[in-house]
Amino acid sequence: MSGRARTPHGIRDEADLAERRLAGVALNPATPHDVLLRILTAGPPAARTTLCRDRALPGAVVDAAAGHPDWRTRAFFATNRHVDVAERLRLVDDPDWRVRTHLADGAHTGFDEEPDPLPDWAAARMITTYENDCLGSFAFTRRFSPRFRVSMLGHGEPKVRAFGIGMNAWDGLSDEQRATLLTDPDEEVRERARSAKEGHDRDRDPARVEAELPEHGSHFRTHLLLHGALGPAVIESVLASPARHDERRTLANNRALPAGTVALLARDPDPAVRQQIAKRPQLEPGELRLLTVDPDPGVRLAVSCHPALTEEERAAIDYEVSQDGPFPCRMLPSAPAEPAESRRLAHSGHPLLRRRAAMDPRLPQDLLNLLAADPDLGVRVLLAQNHPDAPPELLLRCYLEYTGRGREDLPGRANFPREGLARYAGHRDPAVRLIAARDPDVAATTVDRLTRDPDADVRDAFARHARLPLPRLADLLDDEELAHAAAANPSLPVATIRLLAGALGRDEAPGTNGAGGLS
């Protein structure tokens, strides 16, 4: 079977009732270790997927999963966010490229979430020993530490130095670094350095940019307009007859634009172009004054955050900050913010600047307390999403008030409260009823009732609740929809767990019945 044939969700969707029960048993924290090992050895695809990918694992199961003969099982294990990365890195030298690819991509986290951190030694080993196809995803490079990114160009392994050239802008390197890379003893490093220098030199030569600029829209044309040194003829052609409708906005993002062009675009009829100009760190006083009274509210909001303005000048601008979200988040691990800068932003009168401060996970306690009580919803939500010590009351408040992207991740934060959530069991919002299932003391009658809730996620959550009455739990084991959740319920008697797993053979050789494909 092809290694890309089926997704984990597809495997579970195709499972029959008995297989979905076993998948629930695999997830159940009350399942004895010997049963987990039997599932790993002889379980159907849905159960093995759940076991290896979706739960914390005892040591014996970790050992068995890491050494399992089936590559799919090892690949599921390689992406398990509930298992410490050090355990998953047992597979760093796995013989199957598909396992190595999943290990390089890391544990399954959302695009907006912090990436699964990769130790520097492991990142270097993957770069030096893996095929390029295993390292081609954005997920892999997201996992690098800021320290590793900085150190790659001087790394002892040539392949790491070569890889690092693509991770660092050539114009951000010192003359000494450039000279060292261009004369590196390794041919691949020298070739990558020459290519980076060639691209950099081309982009800095207006005549070459003009000569090589494609007439029609393309990624290369956009690159040159965004990063290249643009002469008068190119600028005039874009302003007069752009190849695409948004090229003037692309032009406005070019940091090397002549001052006259910046001034011209600050008066462009398109508000989107003026918004981009308003975000340029260097603006003349006259341009700043013009943009602060722009007729478009988006332009006024963009310029209100300009670093050249004082707090008093910001306050004089007629801007409005939306409370709707979604709120921005970090896509890559960032270097530690300067404490003085975070403090300045946290005390700003501008909500968007305070939101920047709220994204700093290293804020000291006094600023954490200050921003936790901020009147701006975005400040509070970003603080809740990013700070490891966000207080329980802030996390709960944000969950109740915010309905945008990332809301569903807040209950997973370590400080999210559990006690007292039963009071939300009758809330009109099913997402709020859902958190009532986190309360260990919710009444058994309420748990029973909410297994019949109109919302599927609420039904699933309460089918897993430890206070679900046993007669109802037994009924749900035969329910086509909720059998998986019921079998994962920690109150399920061990005798019942063993009965559900009894169909698994005890003498089959590991890996003989397959485990489906991976995406």
Residue, then its C-alpha position, 0 to 999 in steps of 0.5 A: m500500500s502507498g505510504r500516502a494512501r489514507t489519513p488517520h481521520g480516514i482510517r477512523d471513519e472507515a472503522d466498524l463499531a468493534e474497531r471504534r470501541l477498540a480505538g476508544v479502549a486504546l485512548n482510555p487511561a484505565t486500560p492496563h498496559d498489557v492490553l495496550l501492548r496487545i492493541l499495538t501488536a494485533g489491533p486494527p488500524a483505528a486502534r493503533t492510530t489512536l494509541c500511537r498518535d493521540r495519547a500519552l504512553p507508558g514506558a513499555v508501550v513507548d519501547a514497543a512503538a519505537g521498535h515496531p516492525d511496521w513503518r506506519t506504526r512508527a510514523f504515527f508514534a513520531t507525530n505524537r504530541h503527548v510523548d516527549v520529543a526525546e522519546r520520539l527522537r529514538l527514530v532519528d535514524d529510522p531506516d524508512w524515509r516516511v518515518r523520518t519525514h514525519l519525525a522531521d515535521g514533528a508533533h501535530t500542532g495547529f499552524d497558529e500554535e507554537p511548533d514542536p521544539l527540536p533540539d539543536w543536535a537533532a536538527a543538525r542530524m536531520i539536515t546532515t543525514y536526511e534526503n531533501d524530500c524529508l526536510g522540505s516542509f515549513a513544519f521542519t524549519r519552524r521547529f528550529s530554536p532561535r539559537f540554532r538559526v543564528s549558529m547554522l552558518g558557522h556550524g561544523e557540518p557543511k550541510v548545516r552551513a549550506f542549509g543555513i544560507g537559505m535560512n538567513a538573508w544575505d544582506g543580513l550577514s556581515d562582510e566577514q560572514r559572507a567572505t567566509l562562506l564564499t571561501d568555505p572548504d565545502e563546494e556545496v556551501r560555496e555554491r549556495a553562497r555564490s547563488a545567494k550573493e548573485g541573487h542579492d547583487r541582482d536585486r541591488d542593481p536597478a539596471r539588472v532588475e529592469a532587464e530581468l523583470p518579467e512583463h507578466g505577473s509571476h512570483f519572480r516579478t513580485h519578488l523583484l518588485l518587493h525586494g529589488a532596487l527599482g529604477p525610475a522606468v520600472i516604477e513608472s511602468v508599475l504605476a502606469s500599467p501594473a501587470r496585476h491589480d495589487e502591484r502598487r501595494t507590492l511596490a509600497n512594501n519595497r523598503a528601498l523605494p526612493a523618497g519621491t515614490v513614497a511621497l507619491l504612494a502616500r497619496d495613492p487613491d487606493p487605501a490598501v496602498r496607503q496602509q502599506i506606506a503607513k507601516r513603513p518605519q521611515l516616513e517624512p514628517g509631512e507624510l506622517r501628518l498626511l496619513t494621520v488624517d487620512p479619510d480611510p480608517g484603516v490607514r489611520l489605524a496603521v499609521s497610529c502604531h508608527p514608531a516615530l509618533t509619541e503617545e500624545e500624537r497617537a492619542a490625537i489620531d481618530y482610529e478604531v481597533s476592532q474587537d472581533g479578532p482573530f488576533p495575530c500570533r507568532m508563526l515562528p519561535s522568536a528571539p526573546a523580546e527586550p524587557a524594556e521594549s515590552r514594558r514600554l509597549a505594555h504601558s502604551g495607550h494604544p491597544l495594538l501596541r499592548r497586544r504586541a507586549a501581550m505576545d511576549p511569554r517572558l513578561p514579568q509578573d507585574l506586567l502580566n497582572l497589568l495586561a490581564a486586566d486590560p480593557d482590550l479583548g485582543v490584549r487579554v486573549l493574546l496574553a492568555q494564548n502566549h503566557p505560560d503563567a496566564p491566570p485561570e480567571l483570565l483563561l476562562r474569561c477569554y474563553l467565554e468572551y472570545t469566539g475567534r480562531g484559537r478559542e478551542d485551544l484555551p482549555g488545554r492550557a495548564n492553568f485553565p480551571r476545572e472546578g465550578l465549570a458545571r454551572y455552564a452545562g445549560h449555556r446556550d453556546p455549545a462550546v461553553r457547555l463543552i467546558a462543563a465536561r472538564d468539571p470533575d464534580v458535575a452531577a451524574t444526571t447532568v452528564d447523562r443528559l448531555t450525552r443526548d445534547p444537540d451538539a455532537d462535540v458536547r455528546d462526545a465529551f460527556a460520553r467520556h466523563a467519569r461520572l456518567p452512570l454505568p447503565r448509560l455508559a454500557d448503552l453507549l458502547d453499542d451506539e454507532e456515534l458514541a462507542h469510541a468516546a464511551a470506550a475511552n471513559p476512565s470509569l469503564p470497568v477493567a473487566t469490560i475493557r478486557l472483554l472488549a479487547g478479548a477479540l484480539g489474538r494473543d499469538e499474532a506476530p506484530g505488524t501482520n495485519g497492517a495499520g493503514g496509510l499516513s498522510 
